[in-house]
Amino acid sequence: MCGICGSLDYKGYAADSEIIQSMSKRLEHRGPDNYGFFIHENVGLGIKRLSVVDLNGGNQPLFNETRTVVLVCNGEIFNHKELRQFLIEKGHRFSSNVDVEVIIHLYEQYGFDFLNKLNGQFAFALYDLEKRQLFCARDQMGIVPFFYTVWKDKFLFASEIKALLEYPGISKEVNVLALDQIMHFPGYVSPETMFKGIYNLAAGHYLYVGSKAEYCIKQYWDLNFQQDMQHYSEDYYIGRLDELLQQSVAYRLQADVPVGLYISGGLDSSIIASKAAHLCPGTHFNTYSIDFESRDISEKKYQNVVTNHIQSIHHEKKITSDDIASLLEKVVYHSESPLKETYNTASFLLSSMVNNNGQKVILTGEGADELFAGYVGYRFDKFRRLNPMQEVSPTEEEVRRKLWGDSRFMYERDHSKWNETCAALYSSSLQEALVNKNALNSTCINLDKMHDLDDLQRRSYIDFKIRLADHLLSDHGDRMAYANSVEARYPFLDINVVEFACSIPSDLKLKNFTEKYILKQSARSQVPQQIIKRQKFAFVAPGSPDLLRLNREFVLDILSYETIKRQGFFNADQVEQLKKNYLKDGFKLNLPFENDQLIILLTFGLFLKTFGIT
């Protein structure tokens, strides 16, 4: 994949090639192999390429036969061979063997209506010179980022916000709604970002900018849990799921460079590793793992089970609290956001190992928890339905109804009580700024999609929208991989796997209280039993209590009374109390069930410092 950026001037003023090049330079880490740009009248496009397919012939921008359509794309199209053959039969002529060239010819063939023919991960900008129209899209799952803003009659876009900030005159101001969302949810929710006036194109959406100085956003795909679907036997679902996952892994092993594997020690990465080994007998894949000093969160035992099973060439790194402290500022820079936990540092170190080993592509296991009821919340939902004893306040019922479309559905916490905790932590000026628009009264989920869903489907839909796309695939996935010029690929997020998963009955995903039941059944023939029988283990890393005890100068400074007071976002007295509590003998956060409030504040302070926001 790559890093892309560009501009379109609504008033027709010429695009500035020096600015496009400056924006592109900020994306060097995403694509160090090649640089290209296109300037035509009021439109400028730039790209930094990470060469993975057609290493020498696939440089961008790409054009159609008549050079009237131009494309810059960050991504991979895994079914490009089938699409290419179809398009050649329709009379289209290709100039390279690179996978993303199919996008240009599909556009010529179908206009905007081709996106669901793509099986891949992508964000692209395509300019039609004859229609004077810019067409941009982000993949169905939101694997690849696409940020945009409008400033002084200019539409600007980029793969990362830091490239947008290179455009002269773009202001840097905190979006307090996004900050409030991070406090309440797994992260901020598209289209919000931490920068006021800069937006995130949501997963499964496209936008186009026409010749009349406007842009329009439309959704082209969404999760669809069918309620009236025909149910088949358990064996059918097991067999079909195994078949689709095998095809998905095979697709994602396609590359003109070697492909590596992340090994966490959990079920999901073990399935992918086992299928890769099955598809490539005799291949000794390079595998990568992170371990922790604390035995409570170490997964080395299970990582070894998998690497021995597939006979891989294994690379591992043990991460310490000192490592986390040393990397935190760099990680915040790449994340472009405050963090809710420190695990991004582990993700950064993983991709660093891959890069240091000379590899560019990695397969990883995100997406299975959201599709197959992997989190503990799915079991809690079932328990609460069977034991409806907990009383919920009328205020909380209203919050739940507004957020999730069901007053009985609890997502992570009692939001009304947590809102009181947040309010106490916020400064009076931040509280005032959030009166009219905050996380609990802003739309973050399309409630029309929630009608008639059971609890498991409802949680799956919410997890997909606000945990997966805007957190796990964004600051945790894409940014941490590309910080070290590594492309991460996600077999569980193959469009065919996802759509089939939506058709699997809920009682086969969570059978009795066994999470990922159907996935475990499909994996039994290839994955070691120690992994199959293992209980779900949440990814956690040392948090702010550990960092406070290191007495690092930057930690003490950012969380100091004076700094918190000067920044004006949080209540300095409350922060002092939190610090005292976190430093008490024996204090330990119950991660991931409790919020590490101080890590949010610490990384928010680093965010302000890194991006020069005063």
C-alpha positions in Angstrom: 0.0 0.0 0.0 1.0 3.6 0.0 0.3 7.2 1.2 -1.8 9.4 -1.0 -2.7 13.1 -0.9 -4.2 15.8 -3.1 -6.1 19.0 -3.6 -8.9 20.4 -5.7 -9.5 24.2 -5.9 -13.2 25.0 -6.3 -12.5 28.3 -7.9 -10.2 26.8 -10.6 -6.9 28.2 -9.3 -3.9 26.1 -10.4 -2.7 23.4 -8.0 0.7 24.0 -6.5 3.1 21.1 -7.2 5.5 22.2 -4.3 2.6 21.9 -1.8 1.6 18.5 -3.1 5.3 17.4 -2.8 5.4 18.8 0.8 2.3 16.9 1.7 3.7 13.7 0.2 6.9 14.0 2.1 4.9 13.7 5.4 3.9 10.3 4.2 7.4 9.0 3.5 7.0 6.2 6.1 4.0 4.9 4.2 5.8 4.5 0.9 9.6 4.9 0.7 9.9 3.0 -2.6 8.7 5.5 -5.1 7.1 8.9 -5.4 4.7 10.3 -8.1 2.4 13.2 -8.6 -0.1 14.6 -11.1 -0.9 18.3 -11.6 -3.6 19.4 -14.0 -5.1 22.8 -13.8 -6.9 23.0 -10.4 -6.2 19.4 -9.3 -3.1 18.0 -7.7 -2.5 14.3 -6.7 0.5 12.9 -4.9 1.6 9.4 -3.8 4.4 7.7 -1.9 4.5 4.1 -2.9 5.3 0.9 -0.9 6.0 -1.6 -3.7 4.3 -5.0 -3.1 2.8 -6.0 -6.5 4.5 -5.4 -9.9 7.5 -3.8 -8.1 9.0 -2.0 -11.2 6.0 -1.5 -13.4 3.3 -0.4 -11.0 4.3 3.1 -10.1 1.5 5.7 -9.7 -0.3 7.8 -10.7 -2.0 5.3 -13.1 -4.0 6.3 -16.2 -6.5 4.9 -18.6 -5.8 4.3 -22.2 -6.6 7.9 -23.2 -5.1 9.5 -20.1 -8.5 11.1 -19.3 -8.8 9.2 -16.0 -6.0 9.3 -13.4 -5.7 7.3 -10.1 -3.7 7.3 -6.9 -4.6 4.4 -4.6 -3.5 3.3 -1.2 -4.3 -0.4 -1.0 -4.5 -3.9 -2.5 -7.2 -5.5 -4.6 -7.0 -9.2 -3.9 -9.3 -10.4 -6.6 -7.6 -8.3 -9.3 -6.7 -11.3 -11.5 -10.4 -12.2 -12.0 -11.4 -8.6 -12.5 -8.5 -8.0 -14.9 -9.6 -11.0 -17.1 -13.2 -9.8 -17.1 -12.1 -6.2 -18.1 -9.8 -7.4 -20.9 -12.7 -9.4 -22.3 -14.7 -6.2 -22.3 -12.0 -4.5 -24.4 -10.0 -2.6 -21.7 -6.2 -2.4 -22.1 -3.8 -2.5 -19.1 -0.5 -0.7 -18.9 0.9 -2.6 -15.9 0.4 -5.7 -13.8 -0.3 -3.8 -10.6 -3.5 -4.9 -8.9 -5.0 -1.4 -8.3 -5.1 -0.6 -12.1 -8.4 -2.5 -12.2 -10.1 0.4 -10.4 -9.6 2.7 -13.4 -11.1 0.3 -15.9 -14.0 -0.6 -13.5 -14.8 3.1 -13.3 -14.8 3.3 -17.1 -17.1 0.3 -17.2 -19.5 1.1 -14.4 -19.1 4.7 -13.2 -19.4 4.8 -9.4 -21.2 1.5 -9.1 -18.2 -0.9 -9.0 -16.9 -0.7 -5.4 -18.6 -3.9 -4.2 -16.9 -5.8 -6.9 -13.6 -5.1 -5.1 -12.3 -7.6 -2.6 -9.5 -5.7 -0.9 -8.4 -2.9 1.3 -8.2 0.4 -0.3 -8.6 4.2 -0.3 -8.2 6.0 -3.6 -8.7 9.2 -5.4 -9.7 9.1 -9.1 -9.9 12.2 -11.2 -11.9 12.3 -14.4 -10.5 15.0 -16.6 -13.4 15.1 -19.0 -16.1 15.3 -16.3 -13.9 17.4 -14.1 -14.9 15.1 -11.2 -12.9 13.8 -8.3 -14.1 10.4 -7.0 -12.7 9.0 -3.7 -13.6 5.9 -1.7 -12.6 3.9 1.4 -12.9 0.1 1.6 -15.9 -1.7 3.1 -14.3 -2.4 6.5 -12.3 0.8 6.9 -8.9 -0.9 6.8 -7.3 1.9 4.9 -7.6 5.6 6.1 -8.9 8.6 4.1 -8.9 12.1 5.7 -10.3 15.2 4.2 -11.1 18.9 4.8 -12.3 21.9 3.0 -10.3 25.1 3.5 -10.8 28.4 1.6 -12.5 26.8 -1.5 -10.1 23.9 -1.6 -10.9 20.3 -1.0 -7.9 18.5 0.5 -7.4 14.8 1.3 -4.6 12.5 2.6 -3.9 9.1 4.0 -2.8 10.8 7.3 -3.8 14.1 8.9 -0.2 15.2 9.2 0.0 15.5 5.5 -3.1 17.8 5.5 -1.4 20.0 8.2 1.3 20.7 5.6 -1.1 22.7 3.5 -0.4 26.4 4.2 -3.0 28.0 6.5 -4.6 24.8 7.9 -5.3 25.5 11.6 -4.7 23.0 14.4 -7.5 23.0 16.9 -8.7 20.2 19.2 -12.1 18.7 18.3 -13.6 18.4 21.8 -16.4 16.1 20.6 -13.7 13.6 19.5 -12.0 13.9 22.9 -15.2 13.2 24.6 -15.8 10.2 22.4 -12.4 8.8 23.3 -13.3 9.1 27.0 -16.6 7.2 26.4 -16.0 4.8 23.5 -13.0 2.7 22.2 -11.9 5.8 20.3 -13.3 8.7 18.3 -16.0 7.8 15.8 -16.0 8.6 12.0 -16.4 11.2 10.6 -14.8 12.9 13.7 -11.1 13.2 14.2 -9.1 14.9 16.9 -8.6 17.9 14.7 -11.5 20.3 14.4 -12.6 20.7 10.7 -10.7 17.6 9.5 -12.8 14.5 8.9 -12.5 10.8 8.4 -14.3 9.2 5.5 -16.3 6.4 7.2 -15.8 2.7 6.2 -17.9 1.7 3.2 -18.4 5.2 2.0 -17.4 7.2 -1.1 -17.4 10.9 -1.9 -17.2 12.8 -5.1 -16.3 16.4 -5.8 -18.1 17.8 -8.8 -17.4 20.9 -10.9 -20.0 23.0 -9.0 -17.9 23.5 -5.8 -19.6 20.8 -3.7 -18.8 17.4 -2.4 -21.3 14.6 -1.7 -20.8 11.5 0.6 -22.7 8.3 0.1 -22.6 4.9 1.7 -22.2 1.9 -0.6 -21.9 -1.0 1.8 -22.8 -1.9 5.4 -23.1 -5.0 7.6 -26.4 -6.8 7.0 -27.6 -9.2 9.6 -30.5 -10.9 7.8 -33.4 -11.9 10.1 -35.4 -14.1 7.7 -32.4 -16.1 6.4 -32.6 -19.8 5.9 -30.7 -21.8 8.6 -28.5 -24.7 7.6 -26.8 -27.4 9.5 -23.9 -26.7 11.8 -21.6 -28.8 9.5 -22.6 -26.5 6.5 -21.5 -23.4 8.4 -18.3 -25.1 9.6 -17.3 -26.2 6.1 -18.2 -23.0 4.3 -16.4 -20.8 6.8 -13.3 -22.9 6.5 -13.5 -22.7 2.7 -13.9 -18.9 2.7 -11.1 -18.4 5.3 -8.8 -20.6 3.2 -9.5 -18.5 0.1 -9.1 -15.3 2.1 -5.6 -16.3 3.3 -4.6 -17.4 -0.2 -5.6 -14.0 -1.6 -3.6 -12.2 1.1 -0.5 -14.3 0.5 -0.4 -12.9 -3.1 2.6 -10.5 -3.3 5.9 -10.0 -5.2 7.6 -9.8 -1.8 7.7 -12.3 1.1 4.8 -12.3 3.5 5.1 -12.7 7.2 2.7 -13.5 10.1 1.9 -12.0 13.4 1.5 -14.5 16.2 -0.3 -13.4 19.4 -0.9 -16.8 20.9 -4.6 -16.4 20.5 -7.1 -18.3 18.3 -7.4 -15.8 15.5 -3.7 -15.3 14.5 -3.2 -19.1 15.0 -5.9 -19.9 12.4 -4.3 -17.6 9.9 -0.9 -19.0 10.5 -2.1 -22.6 10.3 -3.9 -21.9 7.0 -0.9 -20.1 5.5 1.3 -23.1 6.4 -1.3 -25.5 4.9 -1.4 -23.5 1.7 2.3 -23.3 1.4 3.7 -26.6 2.5 7.4 -26.6 3.2 7.5 -22.8 3.6 9.1 -21.5 6.8 7.3 -18.2 7.3 8.8 -15.5 9.3 6.6 -14.9 12.4 6.6 -12.1 14.9 5.5 -11.8 18.5 5.6 -9.4 21.5 6.0 -10.6 25.0 5.8 -8.8 28.4 7.8 -9.1 31.5 4.8 -9.7 33.7 3.7 -13.4 33.6 0.1 -12.1 34.1 0.0 -10.8 30.6 2.6 -12.9 28.9 1.4 -15.2 26.0 4.8 -16.6 25.1 3.8 -20.2 26.0 1.0 -20.2 23.4 3.0 -18.3 20.9 5.6 -21.1 21.0 2.8 -23.7 20.5 1.9 -22.0 17.2 5.4 -21.3 15.9 6.4 -24.9 16.6 3.3 -26.2 15.0 3.9 -24.3 11.7 7.8 -24.6 12.0 8.3 -20.9 11.4 11.4 -18.7 11.7 10.3 -16.8 14.8 11.2 -13.3 15.9 10.2 -12.0 19.3 10.7 -8.9 21.5 10.0 -8.6 25.2 8.6 -5.1 25.9 9.2 -3.3 29.2 7.6 -0.3 30.8 10.8 1.6 29.9 10.2 0.7 26.2 6.7 1.9 26.4 7.7 5.2 27.9 10.4 5.7 25.3 8.1 5.0 22.4 5.0 6.8 23.6 5.6 10.2 21.9 6.5 8.6 18.6 3.4 6.4 18.8 1.1 9.3 19.5 2.6 11.2 16.5 1.8 8.3 14.2 -1.6 7.7 15.8 -2.6 11.3 15.5 -4.7 10.8 18.6 -4.7 10.3 22.3 -4.7 6.6 23.3 -6.8 4.6 25.7 -4.0 2.1 26.4 -0.3 1.6 25.7 -0.6 -1.5 23.5 0.1 0.6 20.4 3.7 0.6 21.5 3.7 -3.2 21.2 2.2 -2.9 17.7 4.8 -0.4 16.8 7.6 -2.7 17.9 6.1 -5.6 16.0 6.1 -3.7 12.7 9.6 -2.5 13.5 10.8 -6.1 13.8 9.2 -6.9 10.4 10.9 -3.9 8.8 14.3 -4.7 10.4 13.9 -8.2 8.9 13.5 -6.7 5.4 9.8 -7.6 5.0 7.0 -5.4 3.9 3.8 -7.5 4.3 2.2 -9.1 7.3 -1.0 -11.1 8.0 -2.8 -10.4 11.2 -5.9 -11.5 13.0 -8.1 -8.5 13.7 -11.8 -8.7 13.0 -12.7 -12.2 14.3 -13.7 -11.0 17.8 -16.3 -8.6 16.3 -17.6 -11.1 13.8 -17.7 -14.2 16.0 -18.6 -12.9 19.5 -15.1 -13.0 20.9 -15.3 -10.4 23.6 -16.5 -11.0 27.1 -19.3 -8.5 26.5 -21.1 -11.0 24.3 -21.3 -13.4 27.2 -22.3 -10.7 29.6 -25.2 -9.8 27.3 -26.4 -13.4 27.4 -26.0 -13.6 31.2 -28.0 -10.4 31.7 -30.8 -11.6 29.5 -31.0 -14.8 31.5 -30.7 -13.0 34.9 -32.5 -9.6 34.4 -32.0 -8.4 38.0 -29.9 -5.2 37.5 -31.9 -2.0 37.8 -31.2 0.7 35.3 -31.9 4.4 36.0 -34.3 6.2 33.7 -31.5 8.5 32.7 -29.3 5.5 31.7 -32.2 3.9 29.8 -32.6 7.1 27.8 -28.9 7.2 27.0 -28.9 3.6 25.8 -32.0 4.1 23.7 -30.4 7.2 22.1 -27.0 5.5 21.5 -27.8 1.9 20.8 -31.5 1.8 20.0 -32.4 -0.4 23.0 -32.8 0.8 26.6 -31.9 -2.6 27.9 -28.7 -3.0 26.0 -25.5 -2.2 27.9 -22.3 -1.4 25.9 -19.2 -1.5 28.1 -20.6 0.6 31.0 -23.3 2.7 32.6 -22.8 5.7 30.5 -24.7 8.2 32.6 -22.6 7.3 35.7 -19.4 7.4 33.7 -20.5 10.8 32.3 -20.4 12.1 35.8 -16.9 10.8 36.3 -15.8 12.5 33.0 -17.5 15.7 34.0 -15.5 15.8 37.2 -12.3 15.3 35.3 -13.1 17.9 32.7 -12.3 21.6 33.2 -15.3 24.0 33.4 -14.5 25.4 29.9 -14.4 21.9 28.4 -17.7 21.0 30.1 -19.2 24.2 28.7 -17.9 23.4 25.2 -19.6 20.0 25.4 -23.0 21.2 26.5 -24.7 21.1 23.1 -22.7 18.4 21.3 -21.0 15.6 23.2 -20.5 11.8 22.9 -23.8 10.9 24.5 -26.0 13.2 22.4 -24.4 12.8 19.0 -25.2 10.2 16.5 -22.5 7.6 16.3 -24.5 4.6 15.0 -27.2 4.3 12.4 -30.1 3.2 14.5 -32.1 2.2 11.5 -29.7 -0.7 11.1 -30.3 -1.9 14.6 -34.0 -2.7 14.2 -34.8 -6.4 15.1 -31.2 -7.3 15.8 -30.6 -9.7 18.7 -28.1 -8.7 21.4 -25.2 -10.5 19.7 -25.8 -8.9 16.4 -26.3 -5.5 17.9 -23.0 -5.7 19.8 -21.3 -7.0 16.7 -22.6 -4.1 14.6 -21.5 -1.6 17.3 -18.1 -3.2 17.7 -17.6 -3.1 14.0 -18.5 0.5 13.7 -16.8 2.1 16.7 -14.2 -0.4 18.0 -12.8 -2.0 14.8 -12.7 0.6 12.0 -11.9 3.7 14.1 -9.6 2.1 16.7 -8.2 -1.3 16.0 -7.8 -0.8 12.3 -6.8 2.8 12.6 -4.5 4.0 15.4 -3.7 0.5 16.5 -3.4 -1.2 13.0 -2.7 0.9 10.0 -0.7 3.7 11.7 1.5 1.3 13.7 2.3 -0.9 10.7 2.9 2.0 8.3 5.0 3.9 10.9 7.6 1.2 9.9 6.6 0.9 6.2 4.8 -2.4 6.7 1.5 -3.4 5.1 -0.9 -5.3 7.4 -3.5 -7.6 5.8 -6.6 -8.9 7.5 -7.9 -12.3 6.3 -11.0 -12.2 8.7 -12.0 -8.9 7.0 -12.3 -10.4 3.5 -15.7 -9.2 2.2 -16.9 -12.8 1.5 -15.9 -13.9 5.0 -17.7 -10.9 6.6 -20.9 -11.3 4.6 -21.0 -15.0 5.4 -20.4 -14.4 9.1 -23.4 -12.1 9.1 -25.5 -15.0 7.9 -24.4 -17.4 10.7 -27.0 -17.8 13.4 -26.0 -16.2 16.7 -26.3 -19.4 18.7 -23.5 -20.9 16.6 -21.2 -18.0 17.4 -21.9 -18.0 21.1 -23.0 -21.6 22.0 -24.1 -21.7 25.6 -21.3 -19.5 26.9 -18.5 -20.6 24.5 -17.3 -17.7 22.5 -16.4 -18.1 18.8 -17.9 -21.6 18.9 -18.3 -22.0 15.1 -14.9 -20.5 14.4 -13.3 -23.0 16.9 -15.1 -25.9 15.2 -13.9 -24.8 11.8 -10.3 -24.6 13.1 -10.0 -28.0 14.8 -8.4 -29.8 11.9 -5.5 -27.3 11.6 -5.0 -25.5 14.9 -3.4 -27.1 18.0 -5.9 -28.1 20.7 -4.1 -26.0 23.3 -5.1 -22.9 21.3 -8.7 -24.1 20.6 -9.4 -24.8 24.3 -7.8 -21.6 25.5 -10.1 -18.9 27.0 -10.1 -15.5 25.4 -7.2 -13.4 26.6 -7.5 -9.6 26.3 -4.5 -7.7 24.9 -3.2 -5.5 27.7 0.1 -3.8 28.3 1.6 -1.9 31.3 -0.4 1.3 31.8 -0.1 4.7 33.5 0.6 3.4 37.0 3.7 1.7 35.7 4.8 4.8 33.8 4.2 7.1 36.8 6.5 4.8 38.9 9.3 5.2 36.4 9.5 9.0 37.3 10.2 9.9 33.7 10.5 13.7 33.3 8.1 14.0 30.4 5.4 12.0 32.3 5.8 14.1 35.4 5.7 17.3 33.3 2.7 16.5 31.2 0.7 15.4 34.2 1.8 18.2 36.4 -0.7 20.5 38.0 0.8 23.5 36.1 0.6 21.9 32.7 -2.9 20.6 33.1 -4.0 24.0 34.4 -2.4 25.8 31.5 -3.8 23.5 28.8 -7.3 24.2 30.2 -9.0 20.9 29.1 -9.0 19.0 32.4 -9.5 19.7 36.1 -6.0 19.9 37.6 -7.2 19.1 41.1 -8.9 15.9 39.9 -5.8 14.9 38.0 -3.7 15.3 41.2 -6.1 13.0 43.0 -6.0 10.4 40.2 -2.2 10.4 40.4 -2.3 9.8 44.2 -4.7 6.9 43.7 -2.7 5.3 40.9 0.5 5.5 43.0 -0.9 3.8 46.1 0.7 0.6 47.2 -1.0 -2.4 45.6 -3.1 -0.2 43.2 -3.9 -2.1 39.9 -6.3 -1.2 37.1 -8.6 -4.0 36.1 -7.7 -3.8 32.4 -9.4 -3.9 29.9 -12.6 -3.4 32.0 -11.5 -0.2 33.6 -10.5 3.0 31.7 -6.9 4.0 32.3 -7.9 7.7 32.7 -4.3 9.0 33.1 -3.0 7.3 30.0 -5.7 9.2 28.0 -4.5 12.5 29.7 -0.8 11.7 29.2 -1.2 10.8 25.6 -3.5 13.8 25.0 -0.7 16.0 26.5 1.7 14.4 24.1 -0.7 14.9 21.2 -0.9 18.7 22.0 2.9 18.8 22.2 3.7 16.8 19.1 1.3 18.7 16.9 2.1 22.1 18.4 -1.4 22.8 19.6 -1.4 25.5 22.3 
